[in-house]
Amino acid sequence: MTLEDLNYIAQITAALAVVASLLFLGIQTRQNTKVMRAKAAWDAQNSFVAINDQLSDGGPLSEIMYRNLTGTAPVTDYEKYLIHRFMRAFLQRLEAQFALYQHGILGEELWTLRRGYARSVMAIPLVREIWEADKSNSMLTRGFIAEVEGGPASPAPVFAGIDPVGKPDSEQERPDTADFDTFVAAYQQGLQGMVQGDNSAVMALQSRMPDVTLANPLGPPIVGLDRIVQESARVARFYAGGSVSFEEVVRYVAEDFAWLVWFERVEAKRADSGEIARRSLRVTTIVRREEGEWRIALRHADTIGAEPKPA
């Protein structure tokens, strides 16, 4: 055997060693990935175990949450504060699990269950209020907010011994909604006024809080009453007569918080050209009581089909 033959054999041996090393590295990486995913699932479950342990230890938070869910006694502002801090921790844990899911570490099935549960607890009015507050507090990333709100709606969670959460809506005690019906009628009448070029009635129903928001299909979301008044006046000037029809999909009304979802169809004359503009919107409106009056905290509208934009 010549030196050339020995060199050739050495090269083949080295190449096989490299291939073997790469195969071993691939196997190790795959095993490590499995371990990471298993640990992520374990940590996700333990995170929720810790939450349930805290709520079932019979301490003050347990009692406060039980009263809030059952309505057996009023919850004070301080107790709402405690629930808010607890729910903030819950949402931040959930957001951490979303980050693991985004990076392929937490499995899709487990994340889907977690997101579904988050949607279900938002059927509880105070939890929904806390969710909206922490969105405004810059506590949650936009990606996480979109992921949770983009998920399918889920029924309210069921807990043994808590009838109001587990009962069908028809069996639950419902608040008096007569004044809310009056508000909805005024809201729709105000929108009729918009296509006549008058935004005053709708503006009278807007929230006076600094977080009041308008998200219409003509531009980015607008926050603040002054800016909303200006934008509403600009849109109203686009029309010179017409009508608006409404097809309600769902509404939810609590003592001081409500939301509406409807289809809104506009057929109105353009002020600049006299042409008929037809517009179909899918609208979500969030409403809250302020000093005893229902006011619009958020109006969000998506265009269905083509829509002419105001000049």
N, C-alpha and C positions, 0 to 999 in steps of 0.2 A: 504494500500500500504506500503510495507516494505522499509527499507533504501536501500536494494539491488535493488529493482525496481526503486527507485528514481535515484540511481547511474547509472543504465543502461540507463534510459531515458536521463540523463545528458550527457552521452557519445555519444548517438545517436544525440542529439541536437548539441553537439560540432562538431561531424563529418560533419553534414549537414551544419554547419556554415563554416567549412573549404572548403567544396565543393562549397558553394555559393560564398565564397571569391575568389576561383580559377576561377570560371566562370566569376565573375565580372572583375577580373584581365585580363582574356583572352579577354573579350569584350573591355575593356579599351585599351589593347595593340593593338587590331585590329583597333580600332578607331584612336589611335595615329599613327599607320602605315599609314592609309589612309590620315591622316592630313599631315604627313611627305612627302608622295608621291605627294600630291596635292601642297604642298609648294615648293617641288623640281621642279615640272613642272612650277609653277608660276615664281620661281626665274630664271629658264632656259629661259623662254620666255622674262622676263624682262631684262635679260642679253643681249639678242639679240636686244631688243628694244633700249637699251642704245647705242649699236653699230650703229644701223640704224639712231638714232637721231644724233649721232656724224657725220655720213657721209651725212646727209641731212640738216645740219644747215647752209649751204652756206659758211662755213668758209674755211680756207686754205686747210685743209685736204680733204674736199669735192671736191675742185677744182683740187687738185693733183690726187686724185683717178680717177676723171672723165677723166683727160688727159691721165692717164696711161691706162685706159680701152679702150678709143677711139683712142688713138694714134694721137690726134689732135695737140699735141705739145710734144717735148721731156721732159722727167722727169730728173731733175738734180740728182747728187749723194746725195745731202742733202735731196732732196725730197724722194729719194728711202729709205734713212735712216728713215725718218718720217713714210713712209709706213711700213717699217720693224718693227718699234716699235709698230705701231698700230696692225699689223698682229700678232705680238708676244702676245699682250694682248688678241686678239681674240682666238689664239690657247690655251693659258693658261686657258681662260674661258671654252673652249671646253673640255680641259683635266679635269677640275674640274667636269664638267657634266658627263664625262666618269667615274670618281671615284664614283659618285652617282649611276650611272647605274650598276657598278660592285657590289655595296653593296645592290642592289635591291631596291633603293630608287627612281631613275628615271626610268620611264617606257621604255620598249623596243622600242615601236613605236616612241616615241619622240627622243630617242638616235639614232635610225636608220636614222631618218630624218636629225639630226645634222651631223652624220657621212657622209651621202650622200652629204650634202651641202659642207662640208669640202673637199670632193673629187672633187666636181664640181669646186670650186674656184681654185683648183690646175691646172686646164686647163689654167689659166692665167699665162704666163711665169714668171712674177716677183713673184707671190705668190709661185709658185713651187720653185723658187730660194730661197725664204725666208724659206720655209719649210725645204729644204735641209740644209740651213745654221744653222737653230736652232736645227736640229738634231745633227749637228757637235758641236754646242755650249753647248751641254748637258742641253738644256732648257726643253726637253720633255722626259718623261719616255719611256723605251723600250716597255712596254705594250701598252701605248697609241699610239706610232708610229705603232706598229704591227696591232693594231685594225683599225686605219685609213687606212693604206696602204693595209690591207687585205680585206677591203670592196669593193663592186662592183664599177666599174668605173661609173662616172656620167657625163652627158653633161655639158658644160660650163653654168654658171648661166645666166639668161636672165633678163636684166634691160630695162625698157622703155627708149627710147631715146639714147640707145647705140647699134648701129648696129653691130660692129665687134664681140661683145660677143654673140649676139643672132643669127647672120647669120650662115647658114650652111657653112662648110669648103669650099665648092666649090665656095661660093660667097665672101669669105674673100680674102683680098689682101695677097698673100703669098710671103715670102721673096725669094730671089734668092738662090736656093739650089744646084747650079751646083758644087760649091766647096765641099759641103757636100757629094754629090754623089762620088766625087773623093776620099774623105776621107774614105767612106764606102768601096770602091773598094780596097784601100790600107790596110784597116783593115782586110778585108777578105783574101787578099793576104798574110798579115802577119800571120794570123792564119793557112794558108796553110803551111807557113814556119815552124810553130811550130811542125807540125807532121814530118817535115824533120830534126828536131833537132835544129832549128835555131830560137831563140826568138827575134832577134835584130830588125826586122821590126815592130813587135807589140810594143816593148819597146819604139821605136822612136815616137810612137803615144800617149804615156802616158802623163797625166798631170804632170806638174812640181810643182804643188801646194802641200802643206804638207798633205792635206786631201784626196789625190788620194787613191782609195780603190779597192782592189780585193777581191771578195767573191766567191771562186770557191768551188766545192763539195768535195775537198780533204782535207779541214781543216777549221779553223776559219777565219773570215775576216782579211785581212792584210792591214794596212794603212802605207803609205810612199813609195816613189819611190824605195829606195834602197832595201827594203824588198820584194817589188813586183818583181824587177829585179831578185833577188835571187830565189824566188819561181818559176817564169816563166822559168828560166834556168833549174831548177830541173825538172819541168814538161816536157820541151822540150827534155831533156836527156832520157826520158822514151820511146820516139818514134824514129823509124829509117826508116821513109818513109811511105807515105799514102796519104789520101785526106780528105778534109772537104767539106761538102755541107751545104747550108744555105736555110732555108725557112722563109722568112720574114713575120711577122705577122702585125706589125704596126711600123710607125715611126712618130715622130713629130719634126719639125725643126722651130725654131725661129731665130732671128738675131744672137744671141750668145749662144744659148742653144738648145740641142736636145736630144732625146732618141730613142733607137731602141729596138724592141723586135723581136727575131727570134728563130727558132729551128736550132740547130747546130749539125750535125751528122758527126762523125769521124769514119773512118775505116783506121787503120794504124798498122804497124808492131811494136811489142814490141822490144826495143833494147836489153833487157836481154835474151829473149827466142826465138825471131823470130816469135812468135805466133801473129795472127791477133787480135787486140783489137778493139772492136766496142763500141762506146759511143754516146749516144744521150743526148743533153743538151737543156734546155730552158733558153735562155740568155736575160738579160736586160742590155743594155749599156747606161749610161748617159754621154753625151758629152758636152763640153763647149769650147768657143773660149778663147785662151790665146795668147796674142800678135798677134792676127789676124789668128791664126792657130787652127783648130779643134783638141782637145785632149780628151782622155778618162779620165773622172773623176771617173767613177765607172763601173766595170764589175761585174755582179752578175749572177751566173749560177747554175741551179738545175739539178741534174741527173734525166733522165727518164729511168728507168730500171737499170739493174745491170751494174757496171763499174769496171774494174780492176784498182787498185790503184798502183801508181808508188812506186818503192822501195825507 
